[in-house]
């Protein structure tokens, strides 16, 4: 049976995509975006191999920005959210597998083309030699999270989104996901963070809300600002997890509540766990250090650090959104 190992298990590599540029985000230049992605890749490459898909037209820029340890693969991509367009890697006695969910640009509700990104998962399975495991479910890697004990976190506004799976039910979604990931129980949240439902959002990806940790508990995003629309989510999300038997640990949101476009979705939940390290987003906020201390307690044997992720979040995601782990085989 194929199973998805939890993120904290050993990796063979991390997969990423290099931004294609020509973005039109207030206050963020293409160079800012190139630098933000490169900073994450270069930091991870100090701990484990990093493979980067790159549009042929951006190879020269990528070679200048990326450390020599990062391996570039020329491929025509539309965007660089590898958690979502890349394969979800699984393992079994047969070796390495890559689940190729249907990718339709987060419900095809943005102005961005996604036709090339829909081919990314299949391409990476070829590059890795993994067995391609096709699926009829429209889904993204940011919309799922597993603990290796049979549990998977989901959001109703993602997998049951009419723009993704218009005829799906909870039962049909669970059956499709359990069959591919080797999971047995789904824990459903009703919705995600407020910003995620605005222009170009994912409509509630779980990797902004909650994440399993090795001690069996769940880290849950908590917005303490009572004026912020995400403040109201804590109670329902907490009750959902506790009803499923989990100990909940609050991961406070930064004090920054707004940017030029309104309420932010800044979340420390959107971090990445790799071989000997944990990489958190930072926001030049006094809560950054507190988040680091929480993760240091949970991962005492790993190097826990952070990087300024404000450009990533301005583009619509975080460190977890732009990375995809390739698990090491047992």
N, C-alpha and C positions, 0 to 999 in steps of 0.2 A: 504493500500500500504506500502511496505517495503521502508524505507529510511535510508541512512547512516548519522548519526549525525556528525557534524564537530568535530574535535579532541578536541577542547576546551570546549565542553559540558561535564557534569559530567560523570565520569567513575565508573563502579563497580569494575574494576580491570585492571591490565596490565598483558599481557601474554608474556612470553619470553621462549627461549630454552637455555639450557646449552651446551657450546661447547663440541664436542666429542673428540677433541685433534688429535694428530698425524698430525699436520700441518707442512708444509715445506715452510715457508716464511722467507726470509733472515732477520736475526736480530730479529725475533719474536719467542719466545719459547711458548710451550703449556701453561706454567704457566702464561706467560704474557697475553695470550688470556683468560684463566680462570679468571684472576684477572680483566681484562677489562670488561668482561660481568658481573661479580659479583659486581663490583663497580657501574655499572648502576642500576642493580637490587636492591642493598642495598639502594642506594639513593632514588629510586622511592618508596621503601617500607616504607619510612618515611612519605609518603603522601597518599598512597593508597595501597590496597592489590596487591601483585605480585604473580603470579602463574608461575612456571618454569617447562617446560618439560625437562626431563633429561634421557639420555641413562642409563639403569641399571648399566652398567659398570663404570659410572662416578658419581654415587650417593655419594660415600664416599668423593670424592674430592669436590663435590658441597656442601655437608653438612659442610665441613670445611670452604669454601669460603663465603657462603651465610649467611645473617642475619637470625635469627630464625623467623622473620616475613615473609620470603619468603616461600611459599608452594611449595614443590617439588612433581612432578608427574612422576613416572617412565614410560618411553615410548621409544622405539627404534627409535631414530632420526638419520639422516645422518649429519645434520648441524644445525646451530642455528640462521637462519635469519627469525625470527618469523613474521616480517612484510610481508614476501613473501609466506611462506609455511602455515602460520596460516589462519584462516577464516577472512573474512572481515565482521565485525559485523554490523547488521542493526536492526532497531526496527520498530514496528507497533503496532496496537491495539491487535495483537496476542501475543505480547511479544518480546522476543529476537530471532533474526535469525542470522545464520552464512553462508555467501556465501562461497561455496567451489568451487573456481575456479579450473580449471585443472592446476596443477603445473608440469612442465616438466624440471625443472632445468634451468630456464632462456633460454629456447630454446635448451636445451640439448647440450650446446657447451662447457661445462667445463669437467674437468677430474673427477669430483666428482659424486658419486652415489646420486640419488635423489629419489629412489623408496620408501624409508620409509617416507621421507618428504612429498611425495604426499598423505600420509594418515593422516598427522597432522591436517589439517583443520577439517576433519570429526571427528577425535578423540576429539578435543577441543569442538566441538559443543555438543558432547555427555557429556563431563565433565561439561559443563555449563548448559545443559538442553535446549540449543538453538535449534530452528528448522533448520535443515540442508537444505540449498537452493543450490542445485546443479547447475552447469553451464557447458556448452560445450566450453566456451572461455578459452584459455590459458592466464592466467593473474596473476599478483602478486600485493600485497598490496602496494608495493613501486612504482608501475606504475600508481597509481590513487591518486587524492587528491580532496576532496569536501569542499564546503563552507556552506552547509546546505540551500542554496538558489537556488538549482537546477543546479549548475555548477560543472563540473568535469574537471580536468586537465589530459591530456594524452600525449603520445609521439608516433609519427608514427613508430619509429624504435623499439618500444616495442610491442604494440598490433598488429601492422601490420608486425611484424618480420616473415619472412618465416619459421623460426625454431619454431615459436609458433603457428601462425594462417595463414598457407600458402594460404588459399583461401579467407581470410577476406578482407572486404573493410571498409572504414571509416563508412559507413552507418550500416553495419552489426555489427561492434564493438560497435558503439554508441547504437544501439538497445539493444544489450545484456547487456551493462553496465547500461543504463538507467532503464531497466526492473528490475535489481537486486538492484540498489542503490537508485532508486527513483529520479534520476537526469533528467534534461531536455535539457541541453546544454553542449556540449563538446568543450573545448578549446585545440587545438592540437599544440604541439611543433614539429618542424621537427626532432630535435635530442637533446641528452643530453650532458653530460660532456665527454671530450676526453678520460679520463682514463676508463670510463665505457664501452668503446669499445675494450679494451685490454683483455688479458687473464682473464677469470673468471668474466668479467664484466656483467652487466645486459642489456647492449645496450640501455641505456638512461632513467633510472628510473626518474620519475618526482620529487620524493622527494629529489633529489639532486639539482634540478633546481629552483623550485618555490613552494610557499606554501601560501595558503589563511590565513588571519588573521582576528580577529573579527570585525575590523572597516570597512571591506569590500574591503580593498586593497590587493595587492599581494606582498609578499616579493620575490625578484628575485635575484638570484646569479649573482654577477658581478665581473669578473676577470679584474683587472686593469693592470696587467702585459701584455704589448703589445706583448711580446714574447710568451706568453702562448697561446696554441691553443684555449682555452675557451674564450679568449678575444673577439673573433669574434662573439660569440653567443649573446652577450648582445643586440645588435641592433635588430636582428630578434625576439628574445624572447620578448623584450619590445614592439615592434610593434604589435606582436600577441596579447598581453594582452591589450594594449591600444585600439586596434581595437574592442576588446570584451567589452570595456567600463570600464576597471579597472584602478584604480590609482596604479602605480607601485612604490614600494619602493626598492631601491638598498640595498642588503645585501652583503657588500664587502667580497671578498675572503681574506683569510690571506695572508701575504706577502710571506710566504713560497711557492715556486712554484714547487720545485722538491724534490724527495726522491731518494733512491738508484735505483728505477725502472723507473725513468723519471718524466714526468709532473704529479703532484698530482691532485686529485679531491676534496681536502679539501673544505668543504662547511658547512657554519653555517646554511644553509637552513635545513639540516638534523638534526633538533632538535625535542624534544618531549614535548608536552603540556599535562599536567595532572591536577589532582585535587589540585588547589592552587599552582602549580609550573610550571616552564618551565625549561627544562634541555638542555643546549646547548653543542655541542662539543667544545673542546679547543685544541689548537695545539702548546702551548708554543710560541705564536706569539703576537706581540704588537696589532694586530687587534682583539684579543680575547675580550678585554675590550670594544672596540667599538661595537662589536656585542652584548655584554651583554646590553649595554646602549640602543641600538635600540629595543631590545626585552622588556626591562623594560618599555620603553615608551608605547609599544603596549599592555603590560599586567601589568598595574600599581598595580593591586590587587593580583598578584601572586609572589611567591618567584622565582626569576630568577637567576639561577646559571649555572656553567659549569663543565665539567669533561674532563680530557685529553683523547682525542679520537684517538690519532695517531695509536695505535694498532688496533682499530676497522677499521680504514680506510686502514691500511696495509692489513687487511684481506678482504677488499672489500666493506665496508659499514660504516655506522655511527650509532648514537644513535637511530634515527628513524627506521633504518633498522632492529634492533634487538628487537623492541617493537611492541606490537599490543594492542590497547585499546579495552576493553569491555565496551560499553556504559551503563550507568545506565538507567533503564527504567523510563519513565516519571511518 
